[in-house]
Amino acid sequence: MTSTHFFNGRTDNGYGTVLAAVALVLAGTIFYIDTFTKIEGAIAVLYVIALLLLGDILTARGHVTGCVVAVVLAAASYVYAHSDALIDLQSLLRLSVALAALVITTSLLMRNEASRSELIATNAALRESESRYRAIFDRTKVALWERDYSSVREILLSLKAQGVDDIREYARQQPEIVDRCVAAVRTVAANEAAVELLGRNAIDQTPGSLRRILPPGDETFLDLMEAMFQGRRSFSDSVTVVGDDGEKKLVLLTVSFPEDATAFNRVVTGMVDITQRELAQKALQDARAELAASSRTAAIGALSTSLAHELNQPLGAIIVSAQTLVRWLDRDPPDLAAAKRATDRIVRDGERASEIIKQTRSRIEQTQSEPTSVDLVHLVEETCAIMDAEFDGHRVKHKIIASKSVPQVIAMRIELQQVLINLVTNAIQALANSRQANPQVNIEVRPGDGDQVVISVADNGPGIAEDAVDKLFAPFFTTKETGMGIGLSVCKTFVEAIGGRLTARNNASGGAVFELSLPLVGAKKHETQYA
C-alpha cells in the first residue's frame, strides 16, 4: 500500500509531516506514562488527542489504522502494568472508557472526513456549474442580462400585504409606482450580444437604467410587474427598445423568474432583435432554447451555492459536539450521560446534512423514477404557464375549465405534462395554419365515468380530416409537412401504460377535441399496470 491509502493529501507535505510527528511523539509519551508510571487514571484516553491531530491529514483507512494502533498500545500498557493481576475491575473500567473514546472519536473523524470530501466535491461541482453557465451566458448570440429584481419583488409583496389584488388598476390610480419599480431594477451583468444590441445602455449598472432603454409611455414593464405580482414563472412579449444611438428596435423580451425567492437578485433576461420579420420565427426558437439552458444552469449554480452554505451549519455543529464529547470523556470520572447526549447531537446533525443533500438533489433532478399522485388542475395551469409564449406568439387565446372537485390521479408527472404540451402544441399549430379570426384553445378538467378523470383539449380550428381520424395515433402518420408522426403515438402509448385512454374527434361546433381519460388514485386498473 502507498501513503495515499492513509493520507488524504489535502495539506502540504511540511504541515502534514509536522502533525504526524507531533502525534507520534504524543502517542509515545502517553504509552510511556501509561506503562511505566504509577499514575492512576484513564491515561489511554489521551490517545484521542493524537487521533484528533491526525484528523486533517488521514483518510478513512488511516483513521481506522490509527485507532487500531492506539487500542493496541492501550491494551499493551494495561497488560504490562497489571502482569501480576490482570483482573483489576477499576483498571478494566478505565481501559474500557479509553477504548470507547478511541472508537467513538475515530467514528466521528471518519464521518467528518466523508462530509468534508462531499463538501469538496460539491464546491468543485459549483465551480464547474458556474463556469459552464458563464460560458453559455457570455458566448451565446442572444442578448442576455442578469438583473436584480429583488427590490421590485419586495415592493409588490408590500402592495399585496396592503390588500392590493390588481396591480394594473393600482398603477392607473398611482402611476408613480411603475417609475418606482423601474428605478429599483439594477443591471448585474450583460453579455457581448447585449452590448451589440443596445450599446453602452446595456451595461449601465446604475439603478433605473431601464428608463434609457424603454421609450416613454411603453407599458411593457407594467406587464412584467403584473406577471411578477401574479407569481408567474416567466414573461415574454415583443417590445420596442432604444439603443445608446437613439435607434429603436423591436425585440422579443423573455424573462425567467426563479422559484427560489432569494434568487431574484440575478434574474435572467433575454432579448432577440426581431426587426427583420423574415428572421423572426427562427430567432424566437433559438432564443427560447438558449435562454432555457442559461436559466437551468443558473438554477443549478444557485442550488449548489445554497447546498455549500447549508452544509456549513450541521458540519460545524458536528465538530463542536465532537469537541464537547472529548471534554466530557476527559473528566474524571467521565460523564458518560453527557457524552451520549453529545453523540446523539452528532448523529442528528449528520442526518440533517444528509437530508440537505437529498433535498437539493431532488430539486436538481427534473425527472421522477416512481409514479406519484398528481393534481390535474394544477398540472394544467402549470402547463399553460409554460405555453404562454406559444399562445402569445401565435395570438391564440386559451381558457382553463375545471370542475370544483377533481380527484387526483397516479402518474409520472413529467411524462403526463409532456402529453399535455404535445396536445396543446398541436392545437396551437392547427389554429396558426387556419384562417380563424378568434383562435381559441379550451382545456377542461372534469370527473369522468366511474374511476376516471377526463382532460379535454379543444380548439376552434379546421378540425381533423375524415380520412385521418382513424390513423392519427398510428406511428409515423402525420398531417404536417415537416412532422415525424411519432408525437401522438408516444402520447397514446404512455396514457395506456397508466391505465388510461387517449381519443380524438371533431367537435360539432367546429375544431378538434382530444380527450385523456385517466384512472383515479387507488384505482385497481391503474395498480395492475405498475404491479
N, C-alpha and C positions, 0 to 999 in steps of 0.2 A: 504493500500500500504506500502511496505517496502522501506528502504532507497535506495535499489538497483534500484528502479524505477527512482530516481532522481540523484544519484551519480554513476559515472562510475566505481569507484573502482580502477582506474589505478594509483592513488597516495597513499602513505602510510597514515595511519589514522592521524598521527600528522600533517603532512603538509596540508592535506585536511581540518582538523579541524581549523588550523590557518587561512587558506584562507577564510573559511566560516565565522569565527569570525570577521576577518577584514572587509569582505564585509558587514556583518550585521551592524557592528559599523558605517561604512561609510554610509550605506543607512539610518541609524537612524540620523546621523549628517546632511545629505543632507535634510532629511524630516524636521528636526527642523529648519534649516536655511531657507528653502523654505516656511515654515508655519508661523514661529513666528518672523521672522526678516523682515525688510523693504528693504532688498537688492533687487534691480530690476535686472532682467536678467533671462535667461533660466536656472535656478538653477537645474531644474529636469534633464537636460541633463547629469549631473554628475552621475546619476544612471547608466549610461553606464559604468563608471569605475568599479562599483560594479559587473556588469554583466561580464565584462572582467576578473575581478579577479576570478570569479567562472568558467571561460571558461574551465579550465583544469580538473575540478572535476565533472561537471554536465553532465548528459545525455541530449538527445534532450528534453525529458519531463521536466527535471529540468530547462533547458534554458527557455522553454515556461512558466513554473511556475514562474521563477524569473522575466521574462518580465511582466507577469500579476501583480505580486506584485508591481513592480516599477511603472507601469501605474496607479494602484490603489492609491499608495502613492502620485504620482504627481497630480492626479485628486483631491484627498482629500485635499492636500495643497492649490490647486487653489480655491476650494470651501470655505475652511476656511478663506483664506486670502481675498477673494472677496465676502464675505457673504452679504455685503451691496450693491454690484453692480456686479452681476455675469457676465454681458456682458461688458467686457473690451477688445477692439479689440487688443491692443498691447499685453496684457497678454495672451489672447487666442492664438495669433500668436506664442508667446514664448512657450506656452504649446504644441501647435501642433508640433513645431520643436522638442521639447523634446520627445514627444511621437513617432514621426517619427524616431528619432535617436535610441530610445529604440527598436522599431520594426525591423529596419534595422540591428542593432547590433546583436539582437537575431537571425535573419535570417542568418547572416554571421557566427555566432558562431555554429549554428546548421549545416550549410554546412561544416564548419571546422571539427566539431565532426564526421560527416558522412565520410568525406575524411580521417580523422585520423583513424577511425575504419577500413575503407577499406585498408588503408596502413598497419595497424597492421595485418589484415588478409592476405595481400599479403606477408608480411615478414614471417608470420607463414607458408604459403604455400611454400615460398622459402626454409625455413629451412627443411621442410618435404621433398621437392623435392631433396635437396642436400643430405639429409640423405639416401633417397631411392637410389639415384644414387650411393652414396659412398658404400652402402651395395652391390649393384649389381657389382660395379667395383671391390671391394675387395674380394668378396666371389665366384665369378664365376671361373670356372675351365679353362676358356680361358685366355691366357696371354694378358693382356691389358696394354696399356700405355696412358698417356696424354702427348703429345709432343707439344712444341712451334714451329710452322711453320710460325710465323708472319714475321720473318726476311727473310725467303725464299720467301714468297709471295711478299715482298717489292722488293727483287732482281729481281724477274720475271716480276713484273709490270714495273720496271725501264727499263728492256730489251724491253718490249713491247713498251714503250714510245720512245725508241731509234729506233724503226722500225723493230725489230726482230719479225718474224712471224713463224719461225720454230726452236724451242728450240733444237731439236735433231741435226739439221745441224749446229746450232751455237755452240753446245757443241763439235762437231767434230773439228771445227776450233779453238775453245777456250776451251780446255779440263779442264782448271783450274776452270771453272765456276761450274762444278759438285762438286769439292772439296770445293769450297767456300760455296755452298749451304749446303753440308753435315756438314761443320763446323758451320753453322748458326742454326742448329737444336739443341734444348735443351730438355732433358727429364724432365718433370714436376713431374710425378708420375708414379708408376708401382705397379701392384698388386702381390700377392704371387705367382700366376701361372707364371708370367713373370720371377720372380726370379728362380723358379724351372726350367724354360726352358733355360735361358741364364746365370744363376748365377749372380754374382755381376755386370757384364756388363749391366744388365737390369736396375739397379738403379743408374747408373753413371749419374749424373746430369750436368757434365761439358759439355760445348759446343763442338760439334764434336765427342761425344761419339759413334755415329753411325759408325765411322770408325772401331771401335773394334768389331762390330757385323757383318758388311758386308765384305766378302772376297775380296781381291784385284781383280780389273778387272770386278767386278759384275756391270751390267748396270741397276739393279732394281731401284736404286734411280733416274737414268735418266728417266726411265719410269714414276716414280712417279712425277718428275718435269714436264714432258710433260702433265700428267693428270691435274696438277695444272695450268699449262700455258694455257691449253685449257678450263679451267673453269669447268671441270667435278666434279660431286658431290662425287664420290668415286673412289677408286683404289683397285684392287685386283689382286694378282699374287702369284705364287709359287716361293720361293726364298730360297737360302741356307744361313744360318746364323751360326755364330761361337760363342760358349759359352765361359765362362771365363777359361774353362779347355782345350780349343782348339778343342773340338769336333764339327764337322759340322752336322747340322740338316736341313732337308728340311721342310719348314714351308709354310703354306698358310698365306700370308700377306694381311690384309684388312685395308684400311684407309678410314675413312668417313670424308669428308671435309664439314665444316659448310657453310650454306648460308650467315650467318652474317659475314662480313669481320672482325669485331672486335673479333670474337671467334676463330681466327686462332692461338691464343696463348695457346689453350687447345684442340688440335685435337686428337680424339680418334683413337688409332691404336691397331689392334689386330693381334696375331699370333697363329696359331694352328699347332702343330707338326704333319706332315703327312708322317713322315719317314716310318711308318708301313702302307704299301699300303692297307692292308685289312681293316684298320680303316679309310682310307682317306675320303670316302663318308659321313660316319656318323659324323666325326669330322667337315667336311665342313658345314653341315647343322646346327649343334649346334653352330658353331662359328658365322654364319650369324645371327641366331636368337638372340643370346645373345648380339652380338655387336650392332645390330639394336636397341634392348631395351636400351642399355647403351647410344647410340647416341641420342635417343629420350628423355631420361631422362636428359641428359646433355643439350640438346637444351631448354627443359622446365626450367631447372635451370638458363640458361643464359637469357632466356626471363624474368623470374621473377626478376632476378637481374637488368636487364635493366628497367623493369617497376618501381621498387622501386627507381632507380636513376632518371628516367624521371619524376616521380611524385613530387619529391622534389622541382623542379623549380616552377611549377604552384602553388603548395601549399604555397611555400614561398612567391610568388607574391601575393597570396590572403591575406596572413597575413599582408604584407606591405601595400597593398591597404586598408585593413580594418583599420590599424593604421592611415593612411593618412586621411581616411574618418572621423575618430573621431576628428582629428585635425581641419579639415575644419568645422565640426559641432560645435566645441568648440569656434570658432571665434564669435565675437560679432560685427555685426550680422553674423550668419553662412553663409558660402559661399556655397549656395545650388548647383550652377553650377559645382563647383569643386567637391562637394560631389557626384553629379550624375556621373561625369566622373570616379571617384574612384569606384563607384558602377558598372559602365559598365565594368571597368577593372576586377573587381572581377567576374562578370558573364562570361566574356571572358575566364579568366584563369580557372574557374570551368569547362566550356565546353571543354577546351583543356585537362584538366585532365581526363574528361570522355572519350574523343576521344582516349587518350593514352591507356586507359584500354580496349576500344573496339578493337583497332588495335592489341593489344597484345593477346586478347582472340581469334581473328580471326586467328592469326599466330599459336596459340597452337592447336586450333581445326582443325583437318585434314579433316573433312567432311563438305559438303555443304548441306543446307536444301532446296535450290532453284536451279533449272537448270540455267546454265549460258552459255554465248557464249564461245565456245571452238575452239581454233586454232589447227586443227588436225595435221598439220605438226609438230608444237612444241610439241604436246602431244606424237606423235610417237617418236620423238627424245628423249624426256624425258623418255619414257617407255624403249627404247633401252639402255639408260644410266643406268637405274635401272637393266636391264637384262644383263649388261656387264659381270658380274661374271658368270652367267649361260652360256653365249656364250663361254667365255674363258674356263670354266671348262669342257665343252663338245667339245671344239675345233671346234665350229661351227662359220662360218663367217656369217655376216649379211650385208645387204645393204638397205638403205632407198632411195626410188624413189619417188620424189614429183614433181607434176606439178608446173609451175611457178606461177599460180594464183589459189589457192584453197580457196573457200569460207568457212566461219566459220559455225558451227552448234550449235544448242541449245541442251545441255545435262547436266547430272550430271557428272562433270569432273572425280571424283574419281571412280564412277562405270564404266564409259566408259574406263578408264585406266585399271581397273581390267579385263574387257573383252579382251583388247589387250594383257595384261600379260598372260591371260589364253591361248589365241590362240598361242602366241609366245612360251610359255612353252610347249604346245602340239607339236609344230613343232620341237623344240629342242629335246624333248624326242623321237619323231619318228625317228629323224636322229641319235640319240645316239644308238638306237636299230637296226640301219641298217648297212650295210657294205659300205656305200657311202664313197669314198676316199676323196672327197672335199665337205663336207656338207655345205649347204648354205641356208639361210633364206632371202627372199626378202620381204620388207614391202613397198607397194606402196600406195600413196595417190593421188587421181585424181578426177576431177569433173565427176559426173555420168549423167544419163539421167534426164532431167527436173530439179526438185528442189532437187536433191540428190548429195551427195558426197560419194565416194567409198574408203574404205580402204581394201586392199587385203594382206593377209599373205600367202606366197607361199614357199614351201620347195622342195628340190630335193630328198626326201626320197622315201620310198616304196609306198606311196600313200594310198588311202582308199580302203579296200576290197569291192568288188561289193555288197556283201550281207549286208554290214554295212552302205552304203551311205544313205539309206532311214531311218535308225534308229539312226543316230548319235546324233540327238538332243532330242531323247526320254529320259525321266527321268530314271535313274538307268541303262541305257545301256552304256557299256564300252568295249573297246578293250584291256584295260590294265589289267594285272594280279592283281594289287593292287588298281585299280581305283574304285571310288564310282559311277561314271556315272551321276553326277549332274552338273559338271562344264559347259559343253556346253549347257545343258538345261537352267541353270540360265542365261548364256550369251544371249541366244536367247530370253528369256523372257524379259530381260532388254532392248535389242535392239528394240524389237517390241513395248515395252511400250513407247518409244520415237518416234514412227512412222517409224522405220527403218526395215531392213531385214538382216538376217544372213544366208548365204548359204555356202555349201561345195561341192567341186567337185574334180575330178582328173585332173591334168594338162596333156596336150597332150604329153609334153616332159618328163613327169615323176614327181612324187611327188603329194602333195595335195595343194589345194588352198581354203582358207576360205575368203569370201568377206562380208564386212559390208557396207550396203547402209544406209546412214543417211540423214535426212532432213536438208535443209539449215536453217539459221537464218531467222525467219519470215515466214517460210512455213506454210500454213494453216493446212496441215496434222498434223504437229507437234503440233500446238497450240491447236487443238482439244483434243490431248492426255492429256494436262495439264489443260483443261478448267474445 
